[in-house]
Amino acid sequence: MMTEKQTRRGFLRTAAGAGAVASSLLILPRNVLGGAADKAASGKINLAGIGLGGRGYGLLKQLAGGHNVVALCEVDDRQAAAAQKEWPGAKRHRDFRRMFDTQQDIDAVVIATPDHQHFAMAMRALKAGKHVYCEKPLTHTVQEARALAAAARESKVATQMGNQGNAGEGVRIIQEWLEDGAIGAVREVQAWTNKPECPQGINRPADRPPVPAGLDWDLWLGPAPERPYHPAYLPFVWRAWWAFGSCALGDMACHVLNTPWRALQLGLPVSVEAYQNRCTDETGPLSSIIYFEFPARGANPPVRLTWHDGGMMPPRPLEMPDDDYRLGDNEGCLFLGETGKIMCSCYGDNPRLLPIEKMKQYGLGRKRIARSPGHGEEWFAAIKGGPPAGSHFAHAALLTEVVQLGNVAIRTSARVLAERKQNGYPVKILWDARNGKITNLPEANQFLQTEYRPGWV
């Protein structure tokens, strides 16, 4: 247990670089961040799983060790089968709203559904006083992220977003290297992923196959505008569609970008510029390059963070030996400092200093930043009255805002270039973080929020 003063001080160290706007969002009361010490403090926690497909089932199984799974919520009987077999005593639900209305023994909720459902489910859980673990990205839109952060401030529950690398050793090592000045001041970061995996750059299918037995299509749509069922939308491939997912950025950026965003304490960008290849009104692009410009933070200089996906890659560092780790392996980040570079993989894993001689001389350095007991363990500790989890919703909402602004820039670029009948040139949006709006292209603000079906607002 920590005092309010100690917890607040430790939290502010983590959030220090977010800037004046972000800081006003992050300074929260102790009981909001850590969660109240309730009946779960000395016993097992009663968990509910919402979304029980491949990731949902695996995540719930990973988190459930030593705790009770008392409720299972899934709109597709096929996706629920493995979880029902694993926890036969848990009550089965289709509609999460009815689950919250009728089952009172739930302490905490694990959400692993398509992105478009995250906000409604997490908000309902917060309003019901349930502790919440929600997969990344935290929300489907920028405005949802801000609203959920505000609701988390009002609640007395423990929250965590599922970007597991935030609890890893690598991000802490990198932060310690940067604080030690191992590569000097950083003004540029390159980040990349080999995604997307789902078909993108396509339009909505026209045929209308029947809804499979056991699937409640209306509940799967949830708040999304109504459309006919099609297997092009599920399972998993929903990620490619703007109505349901957040494309390659939503899939991987909360993992990949978390390392530089946290280590450099970047806060919110002032502009985002996107180059996209064949983005449509329905799906994300085949590939994209996005430039995020972050302002100076105290003595730290401005940073340009460049995101690459769909096979686009930054130049290979000259300091990297030919037989060393390949730059093109899946996902990673490259920090470009005044006196050297740092490279890491997706979650901040396998960090290394470049040139290689610097790594041999420097080693791993001194451990000064507290290590995590594990991503799930952080959340359970917070539920039992301990310090806030590392990716609590105030942290997660800001990171999600950065990620979703990248998607806003992609969609704005595609729309503007189509109207101008131009090809290839990036379009930049200027972000007024204090007022939550885009100032130079007012039409881009339509992408900050999505349309909800009646009854789901």
SEFI-693397 format. One line per 10 residues: number of its first residue (from 1); their letters; for each residue y, x, z of N, C-alpha, C. Coordinates in steps of 0.001 Angstrom, whole numbers, plus 500000, padded with zeros to 6 digits. Atoms other than C-alpha are relative to their C-alpha. Example, Ala and Ser with C-alpha at 12.3 -4.5 7.8 and 13.67 -1.06 7.14 Angstrom:
1	as	498810 500890 500000 495500 512300 507800 501200 500900 500000  498810 499180 499940 498940 513670 507140 501090 499230 500730
//
This chain:
1	mmtekqtrrg	498808 500841 500000 500000 500000 500000 501239 500874 500000  498762 499240 500088 503505 501214 499173 501154 499118 500453  498827 500766 499626 506866 500180 500537 500757 499587 498766  499196 500449 501133 509303 498315 498327 500852 501128 499469  499135 498901 500416 511593 501349 498263 499218 501035 499206  500795 498995 500699 508813 503737 497240 499566 499500 498635  500456 500544 501275 507475 501455 494532 501138 499941 499001  498838 500105 500873 510923 500844 493084 500390 501358 499462  499628 498659 500427 511682 504576 492974 499014 500530 498962  500993 499525 500947 508394 505394 491263 500084 499275 498674
11	flrtaagaga	499887 500773 501231 508861 502596 488766 501192 500432 499181  498804 499609 500736 512373 503653 487861 499819 501356 499333  500280 498720 500669 511105 507179 487136 499280 499741 498689  500750 500296 501219 508669 505705 484623 500892 499394 498932  499187 500756 500946 511308 503497 483020 501336 500655 499687  498656 499433 499971 514230 505942 483241 500678 500065 498647  499329 499758 501270 514828 506483 479544 500246 498778 499164  499925 501177 500847 514928 502916 478357 501420 499601 499639  498617 500312 500332 518747 502813 478304 500511 498835 500825  499385 501011 499145 521181 500396 479875 499412 498622 499766
21	vassllilpr	500533 501331 500282 519830 497326 478098 498603 499865 500545  501376 500085 499563 516194 498100 478747 499906 500069 501505  500063 499875 498551 516883 499111 482339 500280 498676 500673  499702 501296 499392 518373 495717 483060 498793 499083 499954  501220 500789 500067 515049 494244 481988 498949 500511 500971  501104 499380 499295 512964 496680 483980 500157 500049 501510  499821 499894 498562 514498 496695 487468 499553 498686 500629  500626 501213 499529 512202 494154 489102 499649 500096 501472  500404 499976 498605 511324 493140 492650 498584 500530 500161  501306 499424 499703 508335 494788 494267 498872 498979 499833
31	nvlggaadka	501103 500950 500040 506305 491595 494534 499684 499528 498588  500264 500351 501390 506699 490891 490812 499111 501043 499345  500725 498931 500682 505365 494276 489736 498616 500211 500566  501275 499657 499403 502594 494839 492204 499085 498821 500201  500822 501152 499727 501367 491313 492693 499880 499780 501503  500124 500309 498586 501023 489544 496013 498607 500333 500491  501308 499801 499388 498213 490528 498353 499460 498619 500340  500508 501350 499807 496171 487346 498143 498546 500063 500428  501381 500062 499535 492637 486234 498839 499111 501020 499306  500804 498998 500705 491409 488814 496278 500151 501391 500596
41	asgkinlagi	499675 498665 499514 492803 491709 498313 498807 500710 500612  501117 499332 499336 489601 492364 500214 498657 499588 499434  501261 500470 500544 486986 490683 498032 499961 500071 498501  500150 500020 501450 485831 490039 494518 501038 499074 499379  499000 500768 500733 488234 488668 491926 499293 499060 499035  500561 500992 500905 487403 485488 490018 500723 500061 498663  499419 499771 501319 487974 486179 486327 499688 498865 499037  500209 500883 501142 488417 483889 483337 500223 500807 498735  499831 499349 501295 487939 485197 479797 500422 498986 498960  499545 500862 501097 489921 483602 476960 499909 500803 498712
51	glggrgygll	500289 499244 501220 488688 484713 473546 498782 500862 500245  501273 499370 499632 485048 485819 473593 499275 500618 498816  500603 499317 501141 484473 487380 470167 499666 501440 500342  500445 498626 499766 483488 491018 469726 500834 500747 501018  499124 499283 499072 486514 492539 471465 500108 499270 501333  499855 500759 498774 486894 489738 473991 498796 500120 500902  501226 499875 499216 483279 489874 475107 499863 501409 500569  500120 498617 499541 483252 493676 475297 501000 500333 501091  498972 499723 499005 486520 493808 477230 499669 499329 501326  500326 500715 498767 485453 491153 479739 498821 500656 500709
61	kqlagghnvv	501164 499329 499406 482129 492919 480282 500430 501309 500658  499500 498738 499455 483984 496192 480843 500761 499773 501307  499166 500248 498825 486378 494651 483385 499256 499286 501121  500610 500915 499038 483936 492339 485139 499150 500695 501053  500868 499332 499042 481872 494962 486972 500533 499909 501416  499576 500133 498615 482028 494189 490676 500822 498764 500287  499217 501217 499805 483894 490905 490141 499227 498799 499457  500668 501239 500424 483019 487291 489324 500645 499456 498732  499506 500726 501179 483335 485712 485886 499693 498530 500232  500191 501399 499626 483874 482031 486688 500357 499027 498885
71	alcevddrqa	499590 500896 501083 485320 480657 483427 499977 500736 498675  500056 499462 501351 484766 481247 479708 500666 499005 499061  499252 500884 500896 487165 479826 477113 499962 500560 498585  500148 499559 501388 486440 480051 473379 499894 498775 499113  499977 501155 500895 487058 477682 470451 498846 500010 499003  501080 499849 500971 484063 478939 468426 498700 500252 500755  501260 499875 499267 480548 478398 469802 499248 501274 499633  500701 498781 500425 479208 481309 467760 500554 501221 500719  499374 498874 499328 481698 483707 469308 499734 499984 501504  500208 500116 498551 480966 482404 472809 498574 500291 500426
81	aaaqkewpga	501427 499957 499649 477178 482804 472651 499640 501184 500896  500371 498814 499219 476912 486373 473981 500544 499921 501421  499397 500097 498673 479294 485722 476878 499295 498943 500845  500703 501030 499251 477512 482518 477869 498648 500495 500494  501282 499419 499585 474229 484403 477973 500208 501010 501126  499712 498975 498985 475825 487195 480039 500377 499366 501339  499525 500639 498764 477468 484817 482577 499647 498505 499955  500421 501405 500147 475425 481577 482556 500605 499067 501043  499427 500843 498963 477053 480343 485761 501467 499683 499807  498574 500241 500228 480594 480427 484377 500218 498660 499296
91	krhrdfrrmf	499665 501258 500651 482216 477142 483377 500528 500268 498598  499647 499809 501406 482646 476810 479614 501112 499043 499607  498861 500786 500469 485946 475609 478118 500276 500320 498533  499492 499763 501353 487355 475233 474616 501525 500157 500007  498542 500039 499971 491014 474498 475414 500492 500686 501278  499539 499261 498825 492725 477021 477722 500909 499151 500877  499110 500856 499216 495241 474376 478778 499190 499116 500954  500866 500823 499149 492480 472141 480089 499331 500874 501065  500597 499102 499017 490878 475146 481773 500923 500190 501203  499056 499806 498905 494018 475790 483804 500216 498708 500788
101	dtqqdidavv	499776 501283 499326 494390 472075 484591 498843 499597 500903  501181 500553 499322 490830 471528 485807 499256 500984 500887  500783 499036 499216 489510 474776 487290 500933 500790 500909  499062 499451 499028 491200 475939 490466 499555 501321 500620  500510 498793 499327 489043 478934 491469 500284 501280 499234  499697 498819 500817 490456 481351 488855 501112 500809 500662  498977 499090 499477 492351 484380 490226 500740 500728 498882  499429 499132 501031 492936 486365 487026 499405 499652 498648  500367 500399 501353 492760 485867 483260 500017 501222 499082  500077 498944 501010 491688 488259 480474 500123 499341 498628
111	iatpdhqhfa	499705 500636 501285 493173 487294 477074 499709 500981 498866  500354 499154 501148 491641 488730 473882 499810 499118 498774  500002 500927 501130 492515 486258 471134 500854 500578 498874  499013 499597 501004 494424 486572 467849 501421 499986 500569  498654 499759 499455 498050 487628 468382 500809 498714 500192  499137 501180 499975 499574 484207 467684 499752 499118 501226  500309 500785 498810 497901 482773 470807 500437 500691 501296  499751 499233 498776 498896 485523 473280 501092 499391 500869  498844 500448 499226 502271 484135 474308 499699 498704 500743  500266 501293 499368 501179 480547 474986 499020 500154 501152
121	mamralkagk	501022 499828 498971 498148 481676 476973 500518 500797 501191  499480 499180 498909 499875 484399 478970 501076 499257 500780  498964 500766 499318 502846 482164 479749 499389 498928 500889  500661 501031 499190 500555 479365 480945 499361 500626 501238  500621 499324 498859 498693 481852 483151 501045 500403 501033  498938 499612 499072 501937 483186 484665 500519 498791 500769  499484 501207 499350 503179 479665 485367 498994 499444 501007  501046 500468 499081 499843 478909 487050 499756 500982 501142  500146 499024 498930 500191 481977 489274 498759 500865 499876  501182 499182 500225 497235 483823 487714 500406 501411 499571
131	hvycekplth	499806 498635 500478 497113 487595 487269 499526 500063 498544  500256 500058 501444 497049 488414 483551 499770 501389 499418  500261 498848 500870 495460 491084 481363 499996 499453 498580  499898 500490 501369 496427 490580 477711 499874 501155 499026  500163 498949 501001 495313 492596 474721 501304 500234 499235  498813 499632 500784 497856 494357 472520 499931 499346 498630  498659 499932 499433 500275 493569 471048 500203 498861 500980  499835 501010 498964 501517 491612 474026 500345 498645 499412  499598 501254 500630 503137 488978 471813 500067 500162 498491  499967 500054 501458 503399 487966 468181 501398 500254 499450
141	tvqearalaa	498621 499865 500470 507213 488174 467994 500857 500700 501045  499035 499359 499101 510228 489931 469512 500470 499021 501068  499486 500957 499027 511572 486784 471157 498945 499601 501011  501077 500276 499051 508196 486013 472697 499872 501123 501018  500101 498863 499081 508101 489517 474194 501076 499911 501076  498904 500101 499030 511484 488995 475831 499776 498836 500963  500238 501161 499135 510541 485560 477146 498884 500274 500995  501118 499716 499099 507256 486807 478596 500405 501011 501068  499496 499055 499003 509002 489732 480301 500818 499269 501057  499196 500769 499047 511435 487273 481883 499104 499182 500922
151	aareskvatq	500924 500788 499175 508556 485069 483076 499264 500890 500991  500676 499071 499091 506785 488100 484545 500904 500383 501159  499063 499693 498920 509938 488885 486520 500022 498895 501047  499956 501135 499084 509798 485416 488037 498692 499809 500756  501319 500240 499404 506100 485535 488871 499731 500968 501137  500436 499096 498938 504299 487183 491766 498574 500453 499717  501350 499636 500398 501258 488319 489824 499984 501389 499371  500193 498690 500612 499857 491589 488478 499684 499821 498522  500186 500113 501449 499995 492094 484704 499632 501358 499407  500376 498779 500720 498590 494630 482237 499751 499647 498543
161	mgnqgnageg	500324 500127 501422 498560 494951 478441 498920 501017 499649  501150 499169 500324 495479 496443 476814 500270 501139 499042  499884 498729 500740 496788 499742 475461 499473 501099 500920  500738 499214 499019 494219 501834 477288 500463 501449 500093  499554 498610 499974 495656 505223 476328 501126 500254 500974  498922 499832 499036 498582 504592 478671 499492 500512 501336  500599 499511 498758 496193 505382 481519 499335 501361 499819  500757 498794 500309 494846 508520 479827 500631 501286 500487  499558 498661 499605 495121 512195 480671 500965 500584 498990  499220 499350 501045 496621 513167 477318 501476 499708 500061
171	vriiqewled	498582 500349 499980 499885 511254 477588 500707 500667 501169  499408 499337 498839 500485 512805 481014 500179 501491 499751  499875 498580 500346 499817 516340 479777 501195 500206 499071  498894 499872 500951 502234 515811 476882 501334 499817 500705  498757 500223 499270 504894 514439 479207 500355 501218 500852  499754 498796 499196 504507 517470 481478 500448 501162 499130  499572 498941 500927 504775 519863 478503 501457 499790 499593  498630 500276 500435 507940 518134 477325 501000 500245 501124  499107 499781 498869 509498 518188 480788 500159 501488 500306  499933 498553 499793 508685 521909 481007 500762 500716 498884
181	gaigavrevq	499319 499370 501128 510470 522539 477690 499081 500837 499139  500975 499183 500728 507289 523827 476056 500317 500109 498511  499660 499927 501429 508572 522968 472553 501494 499760 499775  498565 500228 500130 512295 522556 473256 500323 498536 499774  499561 501377 500221 514291 519443 472467 499297 499403 498783  500696 500715 501075 512512 516864 470280 500959 499005 499353  499157 500930 500751 514483 515069 467574 499219 499193 498975  500798 500681 501017 511620 513914 465365 498555 499897 500452  501423 500242 499742 508142 512405 465806 499403 499336 498769  500754 500622 501088 505618 511589 463080 498765 499332 500609
191	awtnkpecpq	501166 500726 499511 502906 508976 463747 499278 499359 498828  500750 500535 501135 500121 507648 461550 498730 499292 500443  501298 500650 499855 497050 505420 461258 499382 499848 498624  500690 500236 501275 494414 504962 458568 499860 498506 499700  500051 501444 500217 494650 501157 458951 501019 499633 498905  500763 501173 499574 494847 498419 457675 498549 500012 499537  501400 500189 500361 491169 497534 457627 499777 498678 499277  500156 501331 500598 491640 493898 456571 500752 499922 498680  499278 500149 501274 492698 492802 453057 501445 499574 500230  498581 500332 499900 496517 492776 452813 500625 500049 498623
201	ginrpadrpp	499340 500071 501289 499072 492365 450050 499484 498867 499141  500578 501125 500736 497459 489023 449100 500695 498713 500433  499411 501304 499694 498455 485350 449114 498944 499049 500555  500878 500966 499341 496961 482266 450739 498944 499467 499025  501035 500552 500890 493610 481068 449310 500245 498519 499740  499749 501383 500401 493685 477748 447472 498816 499083 500256  501170 500856 499812 490107 476506 447971 499885 499563 501465  500108 500594 498676 489087 474421 451002 498535 499824 500391  501382 500120 499536 485607 475190 452299 499928 499211 501304  500121 500787 498764 484245 473066 455169 500104 500886 501244
211	vpagldwdlw	499919 499291 498717 484890 474058 458779 498591 500191 500535  501351 499770 499472 481750 475693 460243 499724 499176 501253  500404 500717 498801 479827 473774 462872 500272 500874 501231  499751 499276 498753 480868 474769 466381 501374 500604 500118  498637 499465 499962 484431 475843 465456 500998 498861 500097  498896 500949 499905 487399 473786 466656 501202 500640 499305  498970 499361 500812 489825 474722 463876 501403 499695 500517  498686 500367 499490 492746 472828 465384 500379 500860 501206  499718 499155 498837 492464 474758 468665 500135 501462 499600  499856 498608 500456 492012 478052 466778 501410 500217 499451
221	lgpaperpyh	498627 499899 500503 495303 477399 464979 501002 500044 501154  499095 499996 498856 496960 476664 468327 501428 499724 499570  498597 500234 500329 500742 477045 467923 500360 500262 498545  499679 499665 501392 500530 478241 464287 500134 498740 499155  499868 501158 500889 501689 475827 461560 498664 499630 499368  501296 500490 500481 498849 473684 460262 499725 500477 498575  500485 499656 501332 496821 474852 457261 498492 499762 499989  501444 500223 500052 493267 474221 456017 499219 501239 500443  500896 498894 499627 490397 476333 457358 499617 500818 498767  500575 499125 501028 489280 479322 455305 499428 501244 500686
231	paylpfvwra	500568 498790 499371 486979 482257 456166 500833 501257 499781  499092 498856 500171 489752 484583 454926 500827 500255 501251  499171 499870 498807 491399 484003 458320 499240 500468 501242  500750 499670 498789 488582 484652 460808 498536 500211 499666  499478 499263 498841 486905 486320 462519 500602 501340 499583  499380 498676 500105 488893 489572 462822 501039 500112 498891  499070 499829 501116 490585 489333 459396 501325 499276 500217  498727 500631 499660 493296 487164 461010 501119 501023 500144  498985 498984 499727 495086 490436 461762 500914 500239 498803  499218 499720 501208 496284 490735 458145 501050 498941 499706
241	wwafgscalg	499163 501153 500359 498040 487326 458094 501164 499874 500964  498815 500103 499140 501607 486982 459378 499928 498805 500939  500069 501190 499152 500811 483527 460770 499175 500221 501258  500938 499829 498892 498134 484903 463100 500025 501393 500618  500096 498628 499527 498357 488685 463390 501265 500799 499772  498844 499105 500122 500673 491680 463272 499678 501216 499148  500362 498999 501012 498932 493777 460579 499735 501371 500619  500382 498665 499522 498454 497564 460911 500810 500418 501217  499168 499671 498846 501380 497956 463316 499465 499335 501263  500508 500704 498834 500075 495281 465663 498641 500490 500430
251	dmachvlntp	501336 499493 499699 496583 496719 465444 500066 501308 500771  500093 498636 499464 497388 500339 466298 501262 500562 500651  498785 499334 499532 501049 501015 467142 500166 499963 501513  499918 500013 498539 500802 499912 470787 499138 501091 500612  500769 498816 499588 498213 502697 471060 500731 501279 499587  499507 498731 500544 499661 505381 468803 501424 500297 500458  498596 499759 499665 503375 504925 469531 500255 500053 501501  499792 499977 498555 502898 504506 473274 500214 501412 500519  499898 498624 499501 502490 508275 473721 501412 500561 499828  498631 499491 500096 505851 509366 472233 501020 499089 500675
261	wralqlglpv	499043 500931 499400 507604 506206 473455 500104 500224 501508  499996 499761 498558 506559 506871 477046 500436 501421 500323  499734 498602 499656 506689 510674 477018 501464 500375 499785  498598 499702 500290 510169 510796 475473 500953 498952 500572  499189 501058 499388 511381 507648 477284 501017 499445 498998  499156 500337 501143 512712 506236 474028 500769 498694 500156  499298 501274 499869 513655 502690 475026 499950 499192 498712  499942 500849 501187 514770 500427 472155 500775 500688 498881  499328 499339 501128 515819 501545 468647 501343 499348 499679  498735 500556 500495 519260 501090 467121 499866 499562 498541
271	sveayqnrct	500245 500439 501376 517884 500756 463594 498539 500228 499649  501365 499865 500516 514581 500326 461768 500069 499846 498490  499952 499980 501461 514092 501131 458082 498574 500040 499474  501391 500142 500423 510937 500125 456232 499835 500142 498499  500498 499955 501374 509269 501079 452972 498627 499350 500023  501278 500714 499999 506390 498750 452117 499458 499880 498583  500682 500074 501281 503855 498488 449341 499268 498666 499907  500604 501293 500337 503083 494927 448180 499805 499096 501212  499986 501009 498942 503887 492943 451288 500270 498626 499382  499754 501362 500480 503750 489169 450682 500511 499137 501160
281	detgplssii	499581 500926 498949 505051 486146 452582 498841 499604 500900  501187 500394 499242 501475 485597 453785 499365 501147 500774  500703 498877 499376 500100 489065 454577 500856 501261 499991  499322 498722 499941 501215 492573 455438 499749 500845 498763  500089 499159 501198 501534 495420 452929 498717 500826 499965  501123 499070 500128 498852 497721 451594 500265 501284 500777  499612 498799 499255 500768 500608 453172 501485 499903 500309  498581 500006 499666 504108 501293 454788 500401 501315 500653  499358 498920 499237 506439 503985 456108 501220 499383 500656  498926 500623 499230 508868 502932 458832 500722 501069 500805
291	yfefpargan	499175 499040 499266 511747 504924 460334 500709 499275 501146  499342 500524 498808 512773 504046 463900 501004 501034 500488  498965 499100 499476 516054 505570 465086 500319 499606 501449  499730 500234 498587 516390 505882 468877 501214 500817 500427  498780 499289 499600 519688 506841 470532 499718 501092 501020  500095 498979 498955 520314 509789 472848 499782 499335 501345  500256 500491 498647 519083 509310 476416 500435 501083 500961  499486 498959 499123 521244 511315 478823 500160 501296 499233  499923 498692 500651 520832 514988 477899 499037 500123 498823  500979 499928 501082 518025 514189 475435 500603 499487 498694
301	ppvrltwhdg	499365 500361 501269 519028 514006 471757 499386 498748 499388  500608 501114 500732 518477 511063 469399 498670 500418 499374  501331 499737 500566 514952 510756 467976 499763 499087 498809  500500 500799 501127 513746 509633 464562 498476 499999 500089  501453 500160 499949 510186 508279 464843 499562 499355 498691  500468 500499 501298 508382 507813 461520 498557 499551 500104  501344 500590 499980 505340 505539 461237 499441 499971 498583  500689 500034 501289 502811 505886 458381 498706 499202 500158  501305 500661 499989 499892 503566 457572 499490 499814 498576  500575 500285 501303 497561 502633 454732 499792 501212 499124
311	gmmpprplem	500225 498778 500772 496900 506224 453675 501211 500881 499857  498802 499161 499989 500490 507447 453899 499898 500990 501159  500142 498968 498977 500664 510713 455856 501220 500913 500015  498940 498987 499945 503302 513169 457105 499487 501335 499479  500453 498674 500446 503215 516776 455845 499187 500705 501087  500799 499219 499058 500634 519020 457458 500840 501164 500522  499205 498896 499456 502327 521504 459852 499517 501356 499482  500357 498667 500490 502423 525039 458471 499309 500818 501075  500575 499228 498901 501439 526318 461925 498532 499660 500263  501366 500419 499727 498075 524521 461818 499016 500788 499143
321	pdddyrlgdn	500993 499256 500782 495142 526759 460791 499187 499067 499114  500736 500825 500950 493165 525485 457804 498697 499470 500567  501292 500418 499460 489948 525300 459818 500153 499222 501303  499760 500703 498746 491571 523462 462747 499939 498489 499776  500007 501462 500045 491820 519722 463514 500755 499494 498778  499371 500532 501200 492578 517781 460337 501077 498982 500371  498903 500913 499728 495912 515974 460379 499649 498579 499575  500282 501320 500539 494438 513105 458416 498933 499212 500709  501060 500721 499300 491849 512015 460998 500537 498740 500675  499752 501308 499405 492403 508317 461673 501432 499783 500482
331	egclflgetg	498673 500255 499449 495440 508083 463996 500471 501188 500823  499479 498935 499159 497761 510479 465769 501505 500090 499960  498558 499766 499897 501225 511808 466554 500279 501486 499900  499527 498629 500080 503166 514986 465868 501439 500034 500509  498660 499806 499452 506174 515926 468032 500577 501284 499408  499362 498830 500597 508580 518304 466273 501148 500451 500902  498997 499472 499096 510506 520380 468803 500743 501180 499403  499198 498876 500480 513082 523141 468438 499215 501311 499984  500725 498723 499896 510587 525862 469419 498500 499853 499813  501434 500197 500198 507195 524346 468608 499693 498547 499730
341	kimcscygdn	500446 501359 500290 505150 521226 467978 498860 499627 500945  501150 500541 499270 502686 519007 469853 499318 498989 499104  500773 500966 500763 499914 517128 468094 498963 499369 500908  501026 500686 499227 497598 514511 469583 499369 498918 499140  500654 501090 500720 495197 511813 468467 500480 498664 500544  499507 501365 499839 495495 508037 468810 500555 499681 501385  499603 500414 498658 495683 507511 472580 500728 501101 500763  499461 498828 499332 497400 510819 473299 498921 500999 500334  501130 499116 499705 493956 512447 473474 500114 501315 499230  500091 498679 500650 493248 516074 472539 501371 500593 499669
351	prllpiekmk	498685 499418 500312 496865 517262 472846 499898 501497 499790  499982 498553 500235 497569 520733 471483 501396 500427 499587  498716 499398 500355 500574 522959 471107 499844 500812 498724  499954 499196 501215 501489 524554 467772 501283 500826 500008  501168 499320 500554 501532 527321 466763 498908 500233 501049  501165 499918 499134 498080 527912 468208 500149 501082 501066  499780 498942 499011 499234 531109 469955 500730 499447 501220  499284 500614 498879 501559 528991 472085 499035 499266 500915  500992 500713 499201 498606 526882 473203 499196 500978 500834  500782 499004 499266 496655 529986 474187 500799 500586 501148
361	qyglgrkria	499150 499418 498958 499579 531351 476156 500331 498982 501090  499471 500988 499068 500663 528089 477760 498904 499311 500803  501041 500746 499319 497385 526352 478593 500419 498558 500245  499721 501397 499717 497465 522877 480089 501162 499804 500962  498848 500108 499115 500287 523652 482511 499631 499419 501358  500210 500533 498654 500719 522249 486009 499948 498479 499980  500079 501449 499874 499707 518707 486932 501025 499537 501026  498975 500516 499099 502765 516991 488384 500060 498481 499988  499969 501451 500124 502429 513418 487135 498682 499437 500508  501204 500591 499421 499988 511237 489055 499057 499519 498901
371	rspghgeewf	501019 500431 500945 496740 510574 487186 499551 498577 500322  500404 501393 499854 495428 507061 486618 498521 499908 500371  501422 500218 499718 492157 505763 488097 499278 499323 498842  500564 500725 501127 491639 503885 484825 500842 498778 499702  499113 501076 500423 493353 501138 482853 499682 498688 500727  500379 501201 499278 491385 498249 484325 500173 500150 501491  499876 499750 498564 491357 499836 487769 501447 499872 500471  498578 500185 499660 495177 499945 487736 500322 498526 500232  499709 501436 499912 495282 496206 487152 499384 499391 501250  500648 500553 498819 492765 495374 489870 500678 500484 501283
381	aaikggppag	499276 499494 498833 494608 497624 492327 501302 499233 500206  498762 500770 499904 497848 495773 491533 499727 498585 500500  500375 501330 499523 496099 492430 492053 499819 500002 501510  500286 499903 498563 495092 493615 495519 501193 500513 500803  498793 499664 499271 498686 494481 496420 500479 501417 499823  499607 498621 500231 498907 498054 495157 501174 500112 499049  498868 499795 500917 501493 499583 492799 499758 499303 498669  500167 500686 501290 502139 498011 489393 499104 500788 499062  500795 499351 501044 499716 498733 486584 500931 500707 499023  499154 499162 500851 500990 501313 484100 500587 499287 498803
391	shfahaallt	499493 500747 501157 501382 498849 481215 500265 498553 500390  499597 501334 499562 502663 495882 483233 500941 499402 498954  499357 500704 501107 504473 493285 481151 501441 500442 499739  498651 499501 500289 507972 494757 481607 499933 501199 499068  500238 498843 500878 506746 498042 480071 499474 499512 498649  500679 500428 501220 504518 496283 477542 500907 499193 499084  499112 500821 500830 507195 493832 476376 500974 500857 499210  499083 499117 500721 509604 496643 475465 499282 500749 498881  500772 499325 501044 506924 498580 473591 499652 499021 498884  500320 501011 501012 505859 495379 471821 501225 499644 499170
401	evvqlgnvai	498772 500268 500754 509492 494722 470860 500222 501072 498937  499870 498905 500973 509631 498147 469180 499043 499775 498840  501033 500180 501025 506377 497462 467315 500339 498819 499094  499731 501186 500814 507353 493966 466178 501294 500130 499204  498823 499724 500828 510780 495192 465023 499597 500738 498724  500519 499365 501204 508821 497393 462634 499509 498972 498995  500457 501060 500893 507171 494271 461221 501156 499171 499462  498801 500704 500486 510550 492521 461020 500625 500781 498850  499426 499166 501060 511819 495453 458949 499147 499944 498732  500891 500101 501161 508745 495303 456673 500237 498692 499256
411	rtsarvlaer	499853 501309 500638 509135 491574 456031 501395 499826 499395  498640 500061 500550 512894 491878 455551 500092 500805 498714  499992 499156 501192 512398 494719 453081 499358 499284 498825  500700 500693 501081 509889 492699 451062 500822 498828 499474  499235 501179 500404 512080 489573 451036 501274 500404 499252  498742 499586 500616 515348 491357 450201 499760 500620 498628  500271 499352 501284 513834 493500 447455 499530 498990 498959  500439 501028 500941 512156 490463 445901 501191 499207 499473  498819 500754 500426 515463 488598 445833 500886 500819 499078  499160 499132 500830 517233 491599 444321 499251 500515 498780
421	kqngypvkil	500856 499535 501094 514331 492206 441931 500016 501530 499903  500071 498545 499921 514160 495823 443088 498631 500396 500518  501292 499503 499544 511163 497964 443880 500171 501298 500757  500197 498701 499382 510438 500676 446370 501015 500473 501004  498984 499435 499119 513720 501237 448212 499907 499391 501393  500054 500550 498641 513640 500898 452013 501237 499162 500305  498903 500814 499507 515813 498300 453720 500117 500250 501490  499774 499685 498588 517385 499132 457091 500584 498790 500714  499410 501006 499136 518017 496635 459872 500640 500700 501192  499285 499456 498846 520528 497386 462647 499762 499073 501178
431	wdarngkitn	500444 500805 498880 519339 496204 466063 500995 500056 501160  499147 500163 498831 521727 494946 468746 499100 499569 501150  500989 500283 498960 519364 495213 471702 500573 499133 501111  499420 500768 498900 521790 493777 474236 499993 498506 499694  499927 501409 500386 522178 490519 472320 498760 499510 499261  501257 500386 500619 518729 490548 470713 500148 499451 498603  499829 500498 501360 519831 490196 467099 500237 501154 499029  499759 499060 501096 520044 492022 463772 501393 499711 499455  498584 500218 500293 523679 492536 462830 500369 500144 498531  499572 499727 501372 523740 493743 459225 499368 499090 498962
441	lpeanqflqt	500688 500914 500910 521269 491322 457593 499620 498749 500791  500263 501173 499165 521526 487955 459361 498716 499267 499633  501212 500707 500409 518658 486552 457291 498739 500604 500614  501169 499361 499383 516321 489066 458980 499675 499411 501355  500233 500556 498663 516719 487262 462312 498940 498901 500001  501041 501032 500060 514343 484552 461080 498632 500553 500387  501295 499406 499702 511485 487013 461634 499856 500412 501469  500091 499673 498580 512275 487530 465328 499173 498986 500768  500780 501047 499358 510483 484302 466169 499216 499260 498947  500839 500743 500926 507811 482145 464608 500165 498510 500235
451	eyrpgwv	499949 501460 499882 507531 478407 464041 498763 499514 500752  501113 500563 499256 505374 476460 466516 499732 498560 499532  500341 501390 500245 503509 473245 465830 500475 499132 501160  499622 500908 498907 504689 470220 467817 498906 499960 501064  500955 500031 498905 503051 470161 471227 499622 501367 500525  500359 498639 499586 502747 473956 471468 501223 500828 500386  498786 499233 499706 506352 474943 472182 499939 500488 501439
//
